[in-house]
Amino acid sequence: MARAPRPLIAGNWKMNGRRAAGLREARKLATRMRNQKQRRCDVLLCPPATLLAPMREALRGSRIALGGQDCHAAASGAHTGDIAAELLADTGCGYVIVGHSERRADHGERSRQVRAKAEAAHRAGLRAIICVGETAAERRRGRALEVVGEQLRHSLPKGCTAASTVIAYEPVWAIGTGLTATPDDVAEVHGFIRDRLRRRFKAEGAGMRILYGGSVKPGNAAELMAVADVDGALVGGASLTAADFWPIVKTCL
């Protein structure tokens, strides 16, 4: 039997985090990680771009990784307001989120654009966290697996490996709503994703981490992390303070 992937708990701060408060929380988390003897999971913070450089210093020596929230497909050029994967790597990032539902909804990103961004992440030596997930309307119509399957097929580049790629399942209807998919819902979709990954990428697909990302909180994290093929979490609002994020991290330590 293949060894289960090492869990990853990732915090996506979205468009939140003023410098003083954000760095204070990052330092609290870093101190707790430094004092933790057993480290059975990886921890990642993805703050706004304005905090990437100072947060790299705040997290130094804690083994907490740093990541970006998005990247452009091009390595450089006239793309005002965008950020290249190479620039993220130069700032000290090891990961970047691509295809988040808020990017797909707010900016009209299609899966082919997500794939190009994932390719850019790989080109720059970053791990791409590729997000997939269905809306409430799609789930009501019984199309959840169909939608997720299509997003996987078109968003993942050729040559994805367990070292370069993480999948995050984010039911859109559970992001920021307080709603959470049941363990049975999560097991069904994560099992489906694992099967698709194995079919396409063989052994690499078996080792890719699949994160759950729909309103993960201290109160439900342990139950969600116990579901088969859940290899961690992509956490939104609960990652903004060490007091909320640390109990989620501890479920995997």
ROLOKE-584702 format. One record per residue (C-alpha): residue in one letter; residue number from 1; x, y, z. Coordinates in nm, 2 decimals, m for minus. Layout:
(seba "a",NUM,(X,Y,Z))
...
END
This chain:
(seba "m",1,(0.00,0.00,0.00))
(seba "a",2,(0.13,0.34,m0.09))
(seba "r",3,(0.23,0.58,0.19))
(seba "a",4,(m0.03,0.85,0.25))
(seba "p",5,(0.09,1.20,0.14))
(seba "r",6,(0.23,1.43,0.41))
(seba "p",7,(m0.05,1.66,0.51))
(seba "l",8,(m0.04,2.03,0.42))
(seba "i",9,(m0.23,2.30,0.62))
(seba "a",10,(m0.24,2.62,0.41))
(seba "g",11,(m0.37,2.96,0.51))
(seba "n",12,(m0.51,3.18,0.24))
(seba "w",13,(m0.54,3.54,0.38))
(seba "k",14,(m0.71,3.67,0.06))
(seba "m",15,(m0.73,4.05,0.07))
(seba "n",16,(m0.67,4.08,0.44))
(seba "g",17,(m0.38,4.16,0.66))
(seba "r",18,(m0.24,4.50,0.75))
(seba "r",19,(0.13,4.49,0.81))
(seba "a",20,(0.15,4.53,1.19))
(seba "a",21,(m0.13,4.29,1.28))
(seba "g",22,(m0.05,4.04,1.01))
(seba "l",23,(0.32,4.01,1.10))
(seba "r",24,(0.22,3.99,1.47))
(seba "e",25,(0.00,3.69,1.40))
(seba "a",26,(0.27,3.53,1.17))
(seba "r",27,(0.53,3.56,1.45))
(seba "k",28,(0.29,3.40,1.70))
(seba "l",29,(0.24,3.11,1.46))
(seba "a",30,(0.61,3.08,1.39))
(seba "t",31,(0.69,3.07,1.76))
(seba "r",32,(0.45,2.78,1.81))
(seba "m",33,(0.59,2.59,1.52))
(seba "r",34,(0.95,2.64,1.65))
(seba "n",35,(0.84,2.50,1.99))
(seba "q",36,(0.67,2.20,1.83))
(seba "k",37,(0.89,1.89,1.86))
(seba "q",38,(0.68,1.66,1.63))
(seba "r",39,(0.61,1.80,1.29))
(seba "r",40,(0.40,1.55,1.09))
(seba "c",41,(0.26,1.81,0.85))
(seba "d",42,(0.37,2.10,0.63))
(seba "v",43,(0.23,2.45,0.71))
(seba "l",44,(0.19,2.73,0.45))
(seba "l",45,(0.08,3.09,0.47))
(seba "c",46,(m0.04,3.28,0.16))
(seba "p",47,(m0.07,3.65,0.26))
(seba "p",48,(m0.14,3.95,0.03))
(seba "a",49,(0.16,4.04,m0.19))
(seba "t",50,(0.23,4.34,0.02))
(seba "l",51,(0.33,4.11,0.31))
(seba "l",52,(0.53,3.86,0.13))
(seba "a",53,(0.88,4.01,0.19))
(seba "p",54,(0.83,4.10,0.56))
(seba "m",55,(0.66,3.78,0.63))
(seba "r",56,(0.95,3.58,0.49))
(seba "e",57,(1.16,3.74,0.77))
(seba "a",58,(0.89,3.68,1.03))
(seba "l",59,(0.87,3.31,0.95))
(seba "r",60,(1.24,3.25,0.93))
(seba "g",61,(1.35,2.93,1.11))
(seba "s",62,(1.00,2.81,1.17))
(seba "r",63,(0.97,2.58,0.86))
(seba "i",64,(0.64,2.76,0.77))
(seba "a",65,(0.64,2.80,0.39))
(seba "l",66,(0.53,3.11,0.21))
(seba "g",67,(0.31,3.13,m0.09))
(seba "g",68,(0.14,3.36,m0.33))
(seba "q",69,(m0.24,3.38,m0.40))
(seba "d",70,(m0.21,3.40,m0.78))
(seba "c",71,(0.04,3.45,m1.06))
(seba "h",72,(0.05,3.55,m1.43))
(seba "a",73,(0.12,3.30,m1.70))
(seba "a",74,(0.41,3.50,m1.84))
(seba "a",75,(0.75,3.53,m1.68))
(seba "s",76,(0.76,3.91,m1.73))
(seba "g",77,(0.62,4.19,m1.94))
(seba "a",78,(0.37,4.46,m1.97))
(seba "h",79,(0.10,4.32,m1.73))
(seba "t",80,(0.03,4.60,m1.49))
(seba "g",81,(m0.10,4.48,m1.15))
(seba "d",82,(m0.01,4.12,m1.21))
(seba "i",83,(0.27,3.92,m1.06))
(seba "a",84,(0.49,3.66,m1.22))
(seba "a",85,(0.56,3.32,m1.07))
(seba "e",86,(0.93,3.41,m1.10))
(seba "l",87,(0.87,3.72,m0.89))
(seba "l",88,(0.70,3.51,m0.62))
(seba "a",89,(0.99,3.27,m0.62))
(seba "d",90,(1.24,3.56,m0.59))
(seba "t",91,(1.05,3.69,m0.29))
(seba "g",92,(1.09,3.35,m0.11))
(seba "c",93,(0.77,3.18,m0.20))
(seba "g",94,(0.75,2.80,m0.24))
(seba "y",95,(0.39,2.77,m0.34))
(seba "v",96,(0.12,2.96,m0.54))
(seba "i",97,(m0.26,2.92,m0.54))
(seba "v",98,(m0.41,2.91,m0.89))
(seba "g",99,(m0.77,2.88,m1.00))
(seba "h",100,(m0.93,2.98,m0.67))
(seba "s",101,(m1.31,3.01,m0.71))
(seba "e",102,(m1.29,3.38,m0.64))
(seba "r",103,(m1.05,3.42,m0.93))
(seba "r",104,(m1.28,3.22,m1.15))
(seba "a",105,(m1.58,3.41,m1.05))
(seba "d",106,(m1.45,3.77,m1.00))
(seba "h",107,(m1.21,3.77,m1.29))
(seba "g",108,(m1.37,3.52,m1.53))
(seba "e",109,(m1.08,3.28,m1.53))
(seba "r",110,(m1.13,2.97,m1.73))
(seba "s",111,(m0.96,2.64,m1.67))
(seba "r",112,(m0.72,2.69,m1.97))
(seba "q",113,(m0.60,3.01,m1.80))
(seba "v",114,(m0.56,2.82,m1.47))
(seba "r",115,(m0.36,2.55,m1.65))
(seba "a",116,(m0.13,2.82,m1.80))
(seba "k",117,(m0.07,2.97,m1.45))
(seba "a",118,(0.00,2.62,m1.31))
(seba "e",119,(0.26,2.57,m1.59))
(seba "a",120,(0.41,2.91,m1.50))
(seba "a",121,(0.44,2.80,m1.13))
(seba "h",122,(0.61,2.48,m1.23))
(seba "r",123,(0.84,2.67,m1.46))
(seba "a",124,(0.95,2.90,m1.17))
(seba "g",125,(1.00,2.60,m0.94))
(seba "l",126,(0.69,2.67,m0.73))
(seba "r",127,(0.43,2.41,m0.61))
(seba "a",128,(0.10,2.49,m0.77))
(seba "i",129,(m0.21,2.46,m0.55))
(seba "i",130,(m0.48,2.41,m0.82))
(seba "c",131,(m0.84,2.48,m0.70))
(seba "v",132,(m1.15,2.30,m0.82))
(seba "g",133,(m1.51,2.30,m0.69))
(seba "e",134,(m1.87,2.33,m0.78))
(seba "t",135,(m2.13,2.60,m0.71))
(seba "a",136,(m2.45,2.55,m0.51))
(seba "a",137,(m2.66,2.54,m0.83))
(seba "e",138,(m2.43,2.28,m0.99))
(seba "r",139,(m2.45,2.06,m0.68))
(seba "r",140,(m2.83,2.09,m0.67))
(seba "r",141,(m2.84,1.97,m1.03))
(seba "g",142,(m2.63,1.67,m0.94))
(seba "r",143,(m2.33,1.79,m1.15))
(seba "a",144,(m2.07,1.82,m0.87))
(seba "l",145,(m1.85,1.54,m0.99))
(seba "e",146,(m1.90,1.63,m1.36))
(seba "v",147,(m1.79,1.99,m1.29))
(seba "v",148,(m1.49,1.89,m1.08))
(seba "g",149,(m1.39,1.63,m1.34))
(seba "e",150,(m1.39,1.89,m1.62))
(seba "q",151,(m1.19,2.14,m1.41))
(seba "l",152,(m0.93,1.87,m1.33))
(seba "r",153,(m0.91,1.77,m1.69))
(seba "h",154,(m0.85,2.12,m1.82))
(seba "s",155,(m0.67,2.29,m1.53))
(seba "l",156,(m0.39,2.04,m1.47))
(seba "p",157,(m0.09,2.06,m1.70))
(seba "k",158,(0.09,1.76,m1.84))
(seba "g",159,(0.37,1.63,m1.62))
(seba "c",160,(0.22,1.72,m1.28))
(seba "t",161,(0.40,1.54,m1.00))
(seba "a",162,(0.34,1.49,m0.63))
(seba "a",163,(0.62,1.73,m0.56))
(seba "s",164,(0.50,2.00,m0.79))
(seba "t",165,(0.12,2.00,m0.76))
(seba "v",166,(m0.14,2.01,m0.49))
(seba "i",167,(m0.52,1.99,m0.55))
(seba "a",168,(m0.76,2.19,m0.34))
(seba "y",169,(m1.13,2.09,m0.35))
(seba "e",170,(m1.33,2.40,m0.26))
(seba "p",171,(m1.71,2.36,m0.28))
(seba "v",172,(m1.79,2.72,m0.38))
(seba "w",173,(m2.12,2.71,m0.18))
(seba "a",174,(m1.92,2.65,0.14))
(seba "i",175,(m1.66,2.93,0.10))
(seba "g",176,(m1.73,3.22,0.34))
(seba "t",177,(m2.09,3.10,0.40))
(seba "g",178,(m2.05,2.91,0.72))
(seba "l",179,(m2.17,2.60,0.54))
(seba "t",180,(m1.95,2.30,0.54))
(seba "a",181,(m1.97,1.98,0.32))
(seba "t",182,(m2.05,1.67,0.53))
(seba "p",183,(m1.78,1.41,0.57))
(seba "d",184,(m1.97,1.19,0.32))
(seba "d",185,(m1.98,1.47,0.07))
(seba "v",186,(m1.61,1.53,0.11))
(seba "a",187,(m1.52,1.16,0.09))
(seba "e",188,(m1.71,1.13,m0.23))
(seba "v",189,(m1.54,1.42,m0.41))
(seba "h",190,(m1.20,1.35,m0.27))
(seba "g",191,(m1.22,0.99,m0.37))
(seba "f",192,(m1.33,1.09,m0.72))
(seba "i",193,(m1.04,1.33,m0.75))
(seba "r",194,(m0.79,1.07,m0.63))
(seba "d",195,(m0.92,0.82,m0.89))
(seba "r",196,(m0.89,1.08,m1.17))
(seba "l",197,(m0.53,1.17,m1.06))
(seba "r",198,(m0.43,0.80,m1.05))
(seba "r",199,(m0.57,0.74,m1.39))
(seba "r",200,(m0.39,1.04,m1.55))
(seba "f",201,(m0.07,1.06,m1.35))
(seba "k",202,(m0.03,0.69,m1.23))
(seba "a",203,(0.19,0.67,m0.92))
(seba "e",204,(0.24,1.05,m0.91))
(seba "g",205,(m0.14,1.09,m0.88))
(seba "a",206,(m0.15,0.86,m0.59))
(seba "g",207,(0.09,1.08,m0.40))
(seba "m",208,(m0.05,1.42,m0.48))
(seba "r",209,(m0.20,1.60,m0.18))
(seba "i",210,(m0.57,1.68,m0.20))
(seba "l",211,(m0.68,1.96,0.04))
(seba "y",212,(m1.03,2.04,0.15))
(seba "g",213,(m1.11,2.41,0.15))
(seba "g",214,(m1.47,2.50,0.25))
(seba "s",215,(m1.51,2.69,0.58))
(seba "v",216,(m1.25,2.49,0.77))
(seba "k",217,(m1.25,2.60,1.14))
(seba "p",218,(m1.11,2.47,1.47))
(seba "g",219,(m1.44,2.31,1.55))
(seba "n",220,(m1.46,2.09,1.23))
(seba "a",221,(m1.10,2.04,1.13))
(seba "a",222,(m1.04,1.71,1.31))
(seba "e",223,(m1.35,1.55,1.16))
(seba "l",224,(m1.26,1.67,0.81))
(seba "m",225,(m0.89,1.57,0.83))
(seba "a",226,(m1.00,1.22,0.93))
(seba "v",227,(m1.18,1.16,0.59))
(seba "a",228,(m1.01,0.93,0.35))
(seba "d",229,(m0.80,1.12,0.08))
(seba "v",230,(m0.81,1.45,0.27))
(seba "d",231,(m0.45,1.54,0.29))
(seba "g",232,(m0.49,1.87,0.46))
(seba "a",233,(m0.68,2.20,0.43))
(seba "l",234,(m0.69,2.53,0.25))
(seba "v",235,(m0.81,2.76,0.52))
(seba "g",236,(m0.95,3.11,0.47))
(seba "g",237,(m1.08,3.33,0.75))
(seba "a",238,(m0.96,3.10,1.03))
(seba "s",239,(m0.60,3.13,0.91))
(seba "l",240,(m0.59,3.51,0.99))
(seba "t",241,(m0.51,3.46,1.36))
(seba "a",242,(m0.27,3.22,1.53))
(seba "a",243,(m0.54,3.15,1.79))
(seba "d",244,(m0.78,3.00,1.52))
(seba "f",245,(m0.52,2.86,1.28))
(seba "w",246,(m0.30,2.68,1.53))
(seba "p",247,(m0.58,2.43,1.64))
(seba "i",248,(m0.63,2.34,1.28))
(seba "v",249,(m0.26,2.28,1.23))
(seba "k",250,(m0.25,2.07,1.55))
(seba "t",251,(m0.50,1.82,1.40))
(seba "c",252,(m0.22,1.70,1.17))
(seba "l",253,(0.08,1.73,1.40))
END
